[in-house]
């Protein structure tokens, strides 16, 4: 098959979604498919290049020219409506690559939808977040999980987050475009049950989680200096943005409650407002390469993901499990899809520092429980590796193309079955 992935960002921009798209492209190419990726242009990357066996095409977007619209200069999002230059660039890519399958990831799909009638490719959309119903994509309102979209709430929330003008446009565009996406996509994939349900697609899409490479648990090759910064003593590990949404303030409160606490290592993008007055024993590292993060997972006792938002499908949880490291996670979003309490980790309520501290203390005091949960991690992770998940995605592609072929055969058969005209 010829497969074109559409994604807002691609390495060198790195995050969970970007890593998923890259891993998916590489895995599909290894399975014999012709894979390309169309993404937004990034000043530090070539306009066109080969990433292994995957062709990467970087396109200019009109809105990306206006840097003042974005709070992060290297993450200039595609809008929830067609971007003129991006649409034109995608049309050129479609004519050149002639894909059988277009697999979109998040808002870049809006710039492709007007092209759907012009090309026969089938359209698959993976939802990595709540962008079908939420202008902020995270379904959080005033620091708490939102009860669901409503025009007044969405306008107020988007304006508070983006500013009045940008927030109004984003909220209205998200609301207006949602029916068009629902009708224009051939098959939705949601990365967790929570993503399917909260986007209003429960029963109307397939839940296909993110995945990790088959060989991720192997010892990584890393710069020798970085592991020397890790504690010599056993430590607990958090990996992710060091902010409120990821539960860092709750984690620090919980850590202060522990007795004889070992070191707590935090690795991620720093947010100064969440890292004031760190308790003794906490070490913070930022801008570590992925290989070094994996080495940190290999050496730790167990991991922590105390998110207070409905995190869709946390790749860091899978990475920890690949090394047999139990996780303490919050019972929200896609976390329960990955962690079964008492089998491969522990679940605690979001925002509850006391419950989180109790879970941490329990694992610290019980090496036998840690070993039991570690075995559960290694068993669970086999279903979350590329060999399992990519095969499911490939089967979805084939099913869509088989239905097309069947419809063509039926149409041709109907034409041949027409009675001849009488003279």
Beta strands, then each sheet from edge to edge (+ up, - down):
strand 1: 2-7
strand 2: 34-40
strand 3: 48-51
strand 4: 54-59
strand 5: 101-105
strand 6: 122-127
strand 7: 140-141
strand 8: 144-145
strand 9: 187-190
strand 10: 206-207
strand 11: 235-239
strand 12: 263-267
strand 13: 282-285
strand 14: 302-305
strand 15: 327-330
strand 16: 345-348
sheet 1: 3+ 4- 2- 1- 5- 6- 9- 10-
sheet 2: 7+ 8-
sheet 3: 13+ 12+ 11+ 14+ 15+ 16+
end
